[in-house]
Amino acid sequence: MNLADHLLAEKLASETGKRLISLREQLFNEGASPWYVMDAGDAIAHRFLIDSLTEHRPNDAVLSEEAADDQLRLSADRVWIIDPLDGSNEYGEIGRSDWAVHVALWERSDGSAGELTAAAVALPAHDITLSTNSPPPTPPRHEGNPRLVVSRNRTSREVVTVAQALGCDVARLGSAGAKAMAVVLGETDIYVHAGGQHQWDSAAPIAVARAAGLHTSRIDGSPLIYNERDTWLPDLVVCQQHLAERVLAALREHVGH
């Protein structure tokens, strides 16, 4: 374990969040439109992270939502997978806090397929950064109906299937990072996404969730794999370990029909 990488991920996510908070307040006070706030936030966060990684890890590759995909990352042994502003829509809405900053490191060693080794997710509006540097404690088991966190504006059939099969209470949040961290923080128990995302949407949240002792997988139970040529990841599950088999069984039943 390279402690410096864990510390760097945490520091960069936190510092990016602070810059986004400051910019957001300034632009709202100036009467900027939501679209301008979103675009400005994406730009400033991306620039800060790229400049910082260039300074501190000049030999590493980067995969970012806000930049063209450099295919050289496929032969690199170290790739930073970043989403400078996860939940741009929420960032552009006054009063919303369900947006995040994702910073993750993928590494390949000894000819391995590679894996996520360090990560941080900042929730700047809550002044919280969760990271592999000091892994969050495994959230306590919730008594009562399982709590399922879903998207604000769309609900897939897979999500409905899990909700019905397990008798879930449902909460709605914006960004992928905010939803995954709601499980990490013990505010919800299950996050199922089946509408497709890119690698940067989930790399850091998945690494932090794993560090917190949670179950993470594709909806068929197979591992989530990163730094693939195609950045698209169709689905994922993050949940408490004791719920994993029930969630996956419900999803298998759905596929069988």
PAZAPA-4460 file (N, C-alpha, C; in steps of 0.05 Angstrom, whole numbers, plus 32768, in hexadecimal, padded with zeros to 4 digits):
% residues 257
    n_x    n_y    n_z   ca_x   ca_y   ca_z    c_x    c_y    c_z   seq   type   mol
   8011   7FE8   8000   8000   8000   8000   8012   8019   8000     1      M     A
   800D   802B   7FEE   801B   8044   7FEC   800B   8059   7FFB     2      N     A
   8013   805F   8013   8003   8072   8024   8001   808D   8016     3      L     A
   8016   8095   8008   8016   80AF   7FFB   8000   80B1   7FE6     4      A     A
   7FF9   809B   7FD9   7FE3   809C   7FC5   7FC8   80A0   7FD3     5      D     A
   7FC4   8093   7FE9   7FAB   8096   7FF8   7FA8   80B3   8002     6      H     A
   7FBE   80BD   800C   7FBE   80D9   8016   7FB9   80ED   7FFF     7      L     A
   7FC6   80E8   7FE8   7FC2   80FA   7FD2   7FA5   80F9   7FC8     8      L     A
   7F9A   80E1   7FC5   7F7E   80E0   7FBC   7F6C   80F0   7FCF     9      A     A
   7F70   80EC   7FE9   7F5F   80FA   7FFC   7F63   8119   7FFA    10      E     A
   7F7C   8121   7FF9   7F82   813E   7FF7   7F76   814A   7FDE    11      K     A
   7F7A   813D   7FC7   7F70   8148   7FAE   7F51   814A   7FAD    12      L     A
   7F44   8135   7FB7   7F27   8136   7FB7   7F1D   814D   7FC9    13      A     A
   7F29   814F   7FE1   7F21   8164   7FF4   7F26   8180   7FE9    14      S     A
   7F3E   8184   7FDE   7F45   819F   7FD3   7F34   81A6   7FBB    15      E     A
   7F2E   8193   7FAA   7F1C   8198   7F94   7F00   81A0   7F9E    16      T     A
   7EF7   8193   7FB2   7EDD   8199   7FBE   7EDC   81B6   7FC9    17      G     A
   7EF1   81BE   7FD6   7EF2   81D9   7FE1   7EF0   81EE   7FCB    18      K     A
   7EFF   81E9   7FB5   7EFE   81FB   7F9F   7EE2   81FC   7F92    19      R     A
   7ED5   81E6   7F91   7EBA   81E5   7F85   7EA6   81F4   7F97    20      L     A
   7EA8   81F1   7FB1   7E97   81FF   7FC3   7E9A   821D   7FC0    21      I     A
   7EB3   8226   7FC0   7EB9   8243   7FBD   7EAE   824E   7FA3    22      S     A
   7EB3   8240   7F8D   7EAA   8249   7F73   7E8C   824A   7F72    23      L     A
   7E7F   8235   7F7C   7E62   8234   7F7B   7E55   824C   7F8A    24      R     A
   7E5F   8251   7FA1   7E54   8268   7FB1   7E58   8282   7FA2    25      E     A
   7E70   8286   7F96   7E76   829E   7F88   7E63   82A1   7F70    26      Q     A
   7E60   828C   7F60   7E50   828E   7F48   7E32   8292   7F4E    27      L     A
   7E28   8284   7F62   7E0C   8288   7F6A   7E08   82A5   7F73    28      F     A
   7E1A   82AF   7F83   7E18   82CB   7F8C   7E18   82DF   7F75    29      N     A
   7E26   82D8   7F5F   7E27   82E9   7F48   7E0F   82E5   7F35    30      E     A
   7DFD   82D2   7F3C   7DE6   82CD   7F2C   7DEB   82BD   7F13    31      G     A
   7E00   82AD   7F13   7E06   829C   7EFC   7DF1   8287   7EF7    32      A     A
   7DED   827F   7EDF   7DD9   826A   7ED8   7DE3   824F   7EE2    33      S     A
   7DD1   823D   7EE7   7DD9   8222   7EEF   7DEC   8215   7EDB    34      P     A
   7DE7   8218   7EC1   7DF8   820C   7EAD   7E15   8217   7EAF    35      W     A
   7E17   8231   7EB4   7E32   823D   7EB6   7E40   8232   7ECF    36      Y     A
   7E31   8230   7EE5   7E3C   8225   7EFE   7E47   8209   7EFA    37      V     A
   7E37   81F9   7EEC   7E3F   81DD   7EE7   7E58   81DC   7ED6    38      M     A
   7E59   81EB   7EC0   7E70   81EA   7EAE   7E89   81F5   7EBB    39      D     A
   7E85   820A   7ECB   7E9D   8216   7ED8   7EA7   8203   7EEE    40      A     A
   7E95   81F5   7EFC   7E9E   81E2   7F10   7EAD   81CB   7F03    41      G     A
   7EA2   81BF   7EEE   7EB0   81AA   7EE0   7ECC   81B2   7ED8    42      D     A
   7ECE   81CA   7ECD   7EE8   81D4   7EC2   7EFD   81D8   7ED8    43      A     A
   7EF5   81E6   7EEE   7F08   81ED   7F03   7F11   81D3   7F12    44      I     A
   7EFF   81C1   7F16   7F06   81A8   7F24   7F18   8197   7F13    45      A     A
   7F12   8195   7EFA   7F24   8185   7EE8   7F40   8191   7EE7    46      H     A
   7F41   81AB   7EE3   7F5B   81B8   7EE0   7F6C   81B5   7EF9    47      R     A
   7F60   81B8   7F11   7F6F   81B5   7F2A   7F79   8198   7F2D    48      F     A
   7F68   8184   7F27   7F71   8169   7F2A   7F87   8161   7F16    49      L     A
   7F84   816A   7EFE   7F98   8163   7EE9   7FB3   8171   7EF0    50      I     A
   7FB2   818A   7EF8   7FCA   8198   7EFF   7FD8   818B   7F17    51      D     A
   7FC8   8183   7F2B   7FD3   8177   7F43   7FDF   815C   7F3D    52      S     A
   7FD1   814B   7F2D   7FDC   8131   7F26   7FF5   8134   7F15    53      L     A
   7FF6   8147   7F03   800D   814C   7EF3   8025   8154   7F05    54      T     A
   8020   8163   7F1A   8035   816B   7F2C   803E   8153   7F3E    55      E     A
   802B   8145   7F49   8032   8131   7F5E   8036   8115   7F52    56      H     A
   802A   810E   7F3C   802C   80F4   7F30   8030   80F6   7F12    57      R     A
   8046   8103   7F09   8049   810A   7EED   804B   80F1   7EDA    58      P     A
   8052   80DA   7EE5   8055   80C3   7ED4   803C   80B1   7ED3    59      N     A
   8027   80B9   7EE1   800E   80A9   7EE1   7FFB   80B3   7ECB    60      D     A
   7FEB   80A0   7EC1   7FD6   80A7   7EAE   7FBD   80B0   7EBD    61      A     A
   7FAB   80BE   7EAE   7F93   80C8   7EBA   7F7B   80C3   7EA8    62      V     A
   7F65   80B9   7EB3   7F4C   80B6   7EA5   7F38   80C8   7EB3    63      L     A
   7F2F   80DD   7EA5   7F1D   80F1   7EB1   7F04   80F4   7EA0    64      S     A
   7EEE   80F9   7EAE   7ED5   80FF   7EA0   7ED8   8117   7E8E    65      E     A
   7EE9   812A   7E96   7EEA   8144   7E88   7F00   8146   7E74    66      E     A
   7F0C   812F   7E6B   7F21   8130   7E58   7F1E   8119   7E44    67      A     A
   7F2A   811C   7E2D   7F2B   8107   7E19   7F3A   80EF   7E25    68      A     A
   7F30   80D7   7E1E   7F3C   80BF   7E28   7F57   80BA   7E1A    69      D     A
   7F6D   80B9   7E2A   7F87   80B3   7E1F   7F8B   8095   7E21    70      D     A
   7F8B   8087   7E0B   7F8D   806A   7E0B   7FA7   805F   7E16    71      Q     A
   7FBB   8071   7E1A   7FD4   8068   7E26   7FD0   805E   7E42    72      L     A
   7FB9   8065   7E4E   7FB3   805B   7E69   7FB1   803D   7E6A    73      R     A
   7FAA   8031   7E53   7FA6   8014   7E52   7FC0   8004   7E56    74      L     A
   7FD7   8010   7E50   7FF1   8003   7E55   7FFF   800E   7E6E    75      S     A
   7FF2   8021   7E7B   7FFE   802D   7E93   7FFA   801A   7EAC    76      A     A
   800C   801C   7EBF   800A   800C   7ED7   7FFB   801C   7EED    77      D     A
   7FF8   8036   7EE9   7FEA   8047   7EFD   7FD9   805B   7EEE    78      R     A
   7FBF   805B   7EF5   7FAC   806C   7EE7   7F9A   8079   7EFC    79      V     A
   7F99   8093   7EFD   7F86   80A2   7F0E   7F6C   80A5   7EFF    80      W     A
   7F57   809B   7F0C   7F3C   809D   7F00   7F2C   80B2   7F10    81      I     A
   7F25   80C8   7F03   7F1A   80DE   7F12   7F00   80E8   7F05    82      I     A
   7EEE   80F0   7F16   7ED6   80FF   7F0F   7ED7   8119   7F1E    83      D     A
   7EE1   812E   7F12   7EE5   8147   7F20   7ECC   8153   7F2D    84      P     A
   7EB5   814F   7F21   7E9C   8158   7F2C   7E86   8144   7F25    85      L     A
   7E81   8132   7F37   7E6D   811D   7F33   7E52   8129   7F3D    86      D     A
   7E3F   812C   7F2B   7E26   8138   7F32   7E25   8156   7F2B    87      G     A
   7E2D   815C   7F12   7E2D   8178   7F09   7E11   8185   7F0C    88      S     A
   7DFC   8176   7F05   7DE1   8181   7F07   7DDB   818A   7F24    89      N     A
   7DE2   8179   7F37   7DDD   8180   7F53   7DEE   8198   7F5C    90      E     A
   7E07   8199   7F52   7E19   81AF   7F58   7E0D   81CA   7F4E    91      Y     A
   7DFF   81C8   7F38   7DF3   81E0   7F2C   7DD9   81E9   7F38    92      G     A
   7DCF   81DA   7F4C   7DB6   81E1   7F59   7DBB   81EC   7F75    93      E     A
   7DB1   8203   7F7B   7DB5   820F   7F95   7DAA   81FD   7FAB    94      I     A
   7DBA   81F8   7FBF   7DB1   81E9   7FD6   7DB5   81CB   7FD5    95      G     A
   7DBC   81C1   7FBD   7DC0   81A4   7FBC   7DDC   819C   7FC5    96      R     A
   7DDE   8186   7FD4   7DF7   817D   7FDF   7E00   8162   7FD4    97      S     A
   7DF0   8155   7FC3   7DF6   813A   7FBA   7E06   813A   7FA0    98      D     A
   7E1E   8144   7FA3   7E32   8144   7F8E   7E4D   813E   7F9A    99      W     A
   7E61   8136   7F8A   7E7A   812B   7F96   7E92   8130   7F84   100      A     A
   7EA9   812A   7F8F   7EC3   812A   7F80   7ECF   810E   7F83   101      V     A
   7ED7   8102   7F6D   7EE2   80E6   7F6D   7EFF   80E6   7F64   102      H     A
   7F10   80DA   7F74   7F2C   80D6   7F6D   7F34   80BA   7F74   103      V     A
   7F3B   80AA   7F60   7F43   808E   7F65   7F5D   8087   7F56   104      A     A
   7F6C   8075   7F61   7F84   806B   7F54   7F80   804D   7F4E   105      L     A
   7F85   8046   7F35   7F85   802A   7F2C   7FA2   8023   7F27   106      W     A
   7FAA   800B   7F30   7FC6   8002   7F2C   7FC7   7FE5   7F22   107      E     A
   7FDB   7FE0   7F12   7FE2   7FC5   7F09   7FFD   7FBE   7F14   108      R     A
   8000   7FA6   7F1F   801A   7F9E   7F29   801E   7F80   7F23   109      S     A
   8037   7F79   7F1E   803E   7F5D   7F19   802D   7F4F   7F04   110      D     A
   8027   7F5D   7EEF   8017   7F52   7EDA   7FFA   7F4D   7EE0   111      G     A
   7FF0   7F58   7EF6   7FD4   7F55   7EFD   7FC2   7F65   7EEB   112      S     A
   7FA8   7F5F   7EED   7F94   7F6D   7EDD   7F91   7F8A   7EE7   113      A     A
   7F99   7F8F   7F00   7F97   7FAA   7F0B   7F7F   7FAD   7F1C   114      G     A
   7F81   7FC0   7F2F   7F6B   7FC5   7F41   7F6C   7FE1   7F4D   115      E     A
   7F56   7FEA   7F59   7F56   8004   7F66   7F65   8001   7F81   116      L     A
   7F78   8013   7F86   7F89   8011   7F9E   7F86   8028   7FB1   117      T     A
   7F7E   803F   7FA7   7F7B   8057   7FB9   7F64   8068   7FAE   118      A     A
   7F56   8075   7FBF   7F3F   8085   7FB5   7F35   8098   7FCB   119      A     A
   7F26   80AC   7FC2   7F18   80BE   7FD4   7F00   80C9   7FC6   120      A     A
   7EEB   80CD   7FD5   7ED2   80DA   7FCC   7ECD   80F1   7FDF   121      V     A
   7ECD   8109   7FD4   7EC6   8120   7FE4   7EA8   8127   7FE0   122      A     A
   7E9B   812D   7FF6   7E80   8138   7FF6   7E82   8155   8000   123      L     A
   7E8A   8167   7FEE   7E92   8182   7FF7   7E7D   8191   8006   124      P     A
   7E64   818E   7FFE   7E4E   819D   800B   7E4A   8194   8028   125      A     A
   7E54   817C   802E   7E52   8172   8049   7E6D   8174   8058   126      H     A
   7E81   817E   804A   7E9C   8180   8056   7EA6   8165   805F   127      D     A
   7EA2   8151   804E   7EAA   8135   8054   7EBA   812A   803D   128      I     A
   7ED1   811D   8043   7EDF   810E   802F   7EE3   80F2   803A   129      T     A
   7EDA   80DE   802C   7EDD   80C2   8033   7EF2   80B5   8021   130      L     A
   7F05   80A7   802E   7F1C   809E   801E   7F27   8084   8028   131      S     A
   7F39   8078   8017   7F47   8060   801F   7F5E   8067   8031   132      T     A
   7F65   8080   8034   7F7A   8088   8046   7F73   8081   8063   133      N     A
   7F5B   8087   806B   7F51   807F   8085   7F35   8073   8080   134      S     A
   7F34   805A   8079   7F1B   804E   806F   7F04   8052   8083   135      P     A
   7EED   8059   8078   7ED5   805C   8089   7ECE   8042   8097   136      P     A
   7EC4   8043   80AF   7EBB   802B   80BD   7EA4   801E   80AE   137      P     A
   7EA2   8004   80AF   7E8B   7FF6   80A3   7E72   8000   80B1   138      T     A
   7E5E   800A   80A2   7E46   8014   80AF   7E37   7FFF   80BE   139      P     A
   7E2B   8006   80D5   7E1C   7FF2   80E4   7E04   7FE7   80D5   140      P     A
   7DFC   7FCF   80DC   7DE5   7FC2   80CF   7DCB   7FD1   80D7   141      R     A
   7DBC   7FD9   80C3   7DA3   7FE8   80C7   7D8C   7FD4   80CD   142      H     A
   7D7E   7FDA   80E3   7D67   7FCA   80E9   7D4E   7FD6   80DC   143      E     A
   7D3E   7FC5   80D0   7D26   7FD0   80C2   7D29   7FCB   80A4   144      G     A
   7D18   7FD7   8095   7D19   7FD3   8078   7D33   7FDC   806C   145      N     A
   7D3F   7FCD   805A   7D57   7FD7   804C   7D52   7FF1   803F   146      P     A
   7D65   8003   803E   7D62   801D   8032   7D72   801E   8018   147      R     A
   7D63   8023   8002   7D6F   8022   7FE7   7D71   803F   7FDD   148      L     A
   7D89   8047   7FD4   7D8C   8061   7FC9   7D8B   8060   7FAA   149      V     A
   7D7C   8071   7F9E   7D78   8071   7F81   7D7C   808D   7F76   150      V     A
   7D7C   808E   7F5B   7D80   80A7   7F4D   7D68   80BA   7F51   151      S     A
   7D6E   80D4   7F4F   7D59   80E8   7F51   7D44   80E6   7F3C   152      R     A
   7D4D   80E0   7F23   7D3A   80E3   7F0C   7D34   80CA   7EFD   153      N     A
   7D40   80B3   7F03   7D39   809B   7EF4   7D3D   8083   7F06   154      R     A
   7D2C   806F   7F02   7D2D   8056   7F12   7D2C   803F   7EFF   155      T     A
   7D41   802F   7EFE   7D42   8018   7EEC   7D30   8001   7EF6   156      S     A
   7D2A   7FEE   7EE4   7D1B   7FD7   7EEC   7D2A   7FC6   7F01   157      R     A
   7D44   7FC6   7EFE   7D55   7FB7   7F11   7D52   7FC2   7F2E   158      E     A
   7D52   7FDC   7F30   7D4F   7FE9   7F4A   7D33   7FE3   7F55   159      V     A
   7D1F   7FE5   7F45   7D03   7FDF   7F4E   7D02   7FC2   7F58   160      V     A
   7D0F   7FB0   7F49   7D0F   7F94   7F51   7D1B   7F90   7F6D   161      T     A
   7D32   7F9C   7F72   7D3F   7F9A   7F8C   7D2D   7FA6   7FA2   162      V     A
   7D22   7FBE   7F9C   7D11   7FCB   7FB0   7CF9   7FBA   7FB8   163      A     A
   7CED   7FAD   7FA4   7CD5   7F9D   7FAA   7CDD   7F82   7FB7   164      Q     A
   7CF3   7F76   7FAF   7CFB   7F5C   7FBA   7D03   7F5E   7FD7   165      A     A
   7D10   7F74   7FDE   7D1B   7F77   7FF9   7D09   7F89   800B   166      L     A
   7CF4   7F94   7FFF   7CE3   7FA6   800F   7CF1   7FBF   8018   167      G     A
   7CFF   7FCC   8005   7D10   7FE3   800C   7D01   7FFD   800F   168      C     A
   7D0B   800D   8022   7D04   802A   8022   7D17   8037   800E   169      D     A
   7D0E   804C   8000   7D1D   8058   7FEA   7D24   8075   7FF0   170      V     A
   7D3D   807C   7FEB   7D47   8097   7FEC   7D52   809F   7FD1   171      A     A
   7D4F   80B9   7FCA   7D59   80C2   7FB0   7D70   80D7   7FB4   172      R     A
   7D86   80D3   7FA5   7D9C   80E5   7FA6   7DA7   80E9   7F8A   173      L     A
   7DB8   80FD   7F87   7DC2   8104   7F6C   7DD9   80F4   7F63   174      G     A
   7DF1   80FC   7F69   7E09   80F0   7F5C   7E0E   80D4   7F65   175      S     A
   7E1D   80C5   7F55   7E25   80AA   7F5B   7E35   80A9   7F75   176      A     A
   7E47   80BC   7F78   7E58   80BD   7F90   7E48   80C2   7FA9   177      G     A
   7E34   80D4   7FA7   7E23   80D9   7FBE   7E13   80C1   7FC6   178      A     A
   7E09   80B2   7FB2   7DFA   809A   7FB8   7E0B   8084   7FC5   179      K     A
   7E22   807F   7FB9   7E34   806B   7FC4   7E3D   8072   7FE0   180      A     A
   7E43   808B   7FE5   7E4D   8094   7FFF   7E36   8093   8014   181      M     A
   7E1D   8095   800B   7E06   8093   801D   7E06   8076   8029   182      A     A
   7E0F   8063   8019   7E11   8047   8024   7E29   8045   8036   183      V     A
   7E3F   8051   802E   7E58   8050   803F   7E53   805D   805A   184      V     A
   7E43   8073   805A   7E3E   8081   8073   7E28   8075   8084   185      L     A
   7E1B   8060   8079   7E06   8053   8088   7DEB   8061   8087   186      G     A
   7DE9   8074   8074   7DCF   8082   8071   7DBB   8072   8060   187      E     A
   7DC6   8061   804F   7DB6   804E   803F   7DC5   8033   8040   188      T     A
   7DB9   801E   8035   7DC5   8004   8036   7DCC   7FF8   801B   189      D     A
   7DBF   8001   8006   7DC2   7FF5   7FEC   7DC2   800B   7FD6   190      I     A
   7DD5   8009   7FC4   7DD5   8019   7FAC   7DD8   8007   7F94   191      Y     A
   7DC4   8007   7F83   7DC4   7FF7   7F6A   7DC1   800A   7F53   192      V     A
   7DD3   8008   7F3F   7DD1   8018   7F27   7DD3   8006   7F0F   193      H     A
   7DC0   8009   7EFD   7DBF   7FF8   7EE5   7DBC   8008   7ECC   194      A     A
   7DBF   8022   7ECD   7DBB   8033   7EB6   7DD4   803A   7EA7   195      G     A
   7DEB   802F   7EB0   7E04   8035   7EA3   7E12   804D   7EAE   196      G     A
   7E2C   804B   7EB2   7E3D   8061   7EBB   7E58   805D   7EAE   197      Q     A
   7E69   8071   7EB1   7E85   806E   7EA8   7E97   8068   7EC0   198      H     A
   7EAF   805F   7EBA   7EC1   8056   7ED0   7EC6   806C   7EE4   199      Q     A
   7EC7   8085   7EDC   7ECD   809A   7EEF   7EB5   80A0   7F02   200      W     A
   7E9D   8097   7EFA   7E86   809B   7F0B   7E87   808A   7F24   201      D     A
   7E95   8073   7F22   7E94   8060   7F39   7EAF   8058   7F44   202      S     A
   7EC5   805D   7F37   7EDF   8052   7F40   7EE4   805A   7F5D   203      A     A
   7EE4   8074   7F63   7EEB   807D   7F7E   7ED5   8073   7F92   204      A     A
   7EBB   8077   7F8C   7EA7   806D   7F9F   7EAA   804F   7FA5   205      P     A
   7EAF   803F   7F90   7EB2   8022   7F94   7ECA   801C   7FA6   206      I     A
   7EE0   8029   7FA1   7EF8   8024   7FB1   7EF4   802B   7FCE   207      A     A
   7EE6   8041   7FD3   7EE0   804A   7FEF   7ECD   8037   7FFC   208      V     A
   7EB8   802E   7FED   7EA5   801B   7FF7   7EB2   8001   7FFF   209      A     A
   7EC4   7FF7   7FEE   7ED2   7FDF   7FF4   7EE3   7FE2   800D   210      R     A
   7EF0   7FF9   8010   7F00   7FFE   8028   7EEF   7FFE   8041   211      A     A
   7ED6   8005   803E   7EC3   8006   8055   7EB7   7FEB   805A   212      A     A
   7EBF   7FD6   804B   7EB5   7FBB   8050   7E9A   7FB5   8044   213      G     A
   7E92   7FC5   8030   7E78   7FC0   8023   7E7B   7FAE   800B   214      L     A
   7E65   7FA2   8002   7E65   7F92   7FEA   7E64   7FA4   7FD2   215      H     A
   7E74   7F9E   7FBE   7E73   7FAD   7FA5   7E76   7F99   7F8E   216      T     A
   7E66   7F9C   7F79   7E67   7F8A   7F62   7E56   7F95   7F4B   217      S     A
   7E57   7F86   7F35   7E43   7F8A   7F20   7E29   7F7E   7F29   218      R     A
   7E13   7F83   7F1B   7DF9   7F78   7F25   7DF7   7F5A   7F21   219      I     A
   7E09   7F4E   7F12   7E0A   7F31   7F0F   7E1D   7F25   7F24   220      D     A
   7E28   7F35   7F35   7E3A   7F2C   7F4A   7E57   7F2B   7F41   221      G     A
   7E5D   7F31   7F28   7E79   7F30   7F1F   7E88   7F49   7F28   222      S     A
   7EA3   7F49   7F28   7EB2   7F60   7F31   7EAF   7F78   7F1F   223      P     A
   7EB2   7F8F   7F2B   7EB4   7FA8   7F1B   7ED1   7FAC   7F13   224      L     A
   7ED6   7FAF   7EF9   7EF1   7FB1   7EEF   7EF6   7FCD   7EE3   225      I     A
   7F0D   7FD8   7EE9   7F13   7FF4   7EE1   7F2B   7FF5   7ECE   226      Y     A
   7F2F   800C   7EC2   7F43   8011   7EAE   7F40   7FFE   7E96   227      N     A
   7F27   7FF8   7E8F   7F21   7FEA   7E76   7F21   7FFD   7E5F   228      E     A
   7F24   7FF2   7E47   7F24   8004   7E2F   7F0A   8013   7E2D   229      R     A
   7EF4   8005   7E2F   7ED9   8012   7E2F   7ED4   801D   7E4B   230      D     A
   7ED0   8037   7E4D   7ECC   8043   7E67   7EB0   803E   7E73   231      T     A
   7E9E   8032   7E63   7E82   802E   7E6B   7E80   8016   7E7E   232      W     A
   7E73   801A   7E95   7E6C   8005   7EA8   7E4E   8004   7EAB   233      L     A
   7E42   7FEE   7EA2   7E24   7FEE   7EA0   7E16   7FEF   7EBB   234      P     A
   7E21   7FE4   7ED0   7E12   7FE1   7EE9   7E24   7FDC   7F01   235      D     A
   7E19   7FDF   7F19   7E28   7FDA   7F31   7E15   7FD6   7F49   236      L     A
   7E20   7FCA   7F5E   7E13   7FC7   7F77   7E26   7FCE   7F8D   237      V     A
   7E1D   7FDF   7FA0   7E2B   7FE4   7FB9   7E17   7FE0   7FCF   238      V     A
   7E1E   7FCF   7FE2   7E0B   7FC9   7FF8   7E19   7FBE   8010   239      C     A
   7E0A   7FBD   8026   7E13   7FAF   803E   7E17   7F91   8037   240      Q     A
   7E2C   7F85   8043   7E32   7F6A   803D   7E1B   7F56   8042   241      Q     A
   7E0D   7F5B   8058   7DF7   7F48   805F   7DE0   7F49   804B   242      H     A
   7DDF   7F5E   803B   7DC9   7F60   8027   7DD1   7F57   800B   243      L     A
   7DEB   7F53   8007   7DF5   7F4E   7FEC   7DE7   7F37   7FDE   244      A     A
   7DE5   7F20   7FEB   7DDA   7F09   7FDE   7DBD   7F0D   7FD7   245      E     A
   7DAE   7F1A   7FE9   7D92   7F1F   7FE3   7D8F   7F33   7FCB   246      R     A
   7D9F   7F47   7FCA   7D9F   7F5A   7FB4   7DA5   7F4C   7F9A   247      V     A
   7DBB   7F3C   7F9A   7DC3   7F2F   7F81   7DAF   7F1A   7F79   248      L     A
   7DA3   7F0C   7F8C   7D8F   7EF8   7F86   7D77   7F05   7F78   249      A     A
   7D6E   7F1C   7F82   7D58   7F2A   7F76   7D5F   7F33   7F5A   250      A     A
   7D77   7F3B   7F55   7D80   7F44   7F3B   7D82   7F2C   7F28   251      L     A
   7D8B   7F15   7F32   7D8C   7EFD   7F21   7D6F   7EF4   7F19   252      R     A
   7D5D   7EF6   7F2C   7D41   7EEF   7F26   7D36   7F02   7F11   253      E     A
   7D3D   7F1C   7F12   7D34   7F2F   7EFF   7D3E   7F28   7EE3   254      H     A
   7D58   7F21   7EE1   7D64   7F1A   7EC7   7D57   7F01   7EBD   255      V     A
   7D51   7EED   7ECF   7D44   7ED4   7EC6   7D29   7ED8   7EB9   256      G     A
   7D1C   7EEE   7EC0   7D02   7EF4   7EB5   7D04   7F05   7E9C   257      H     A
***
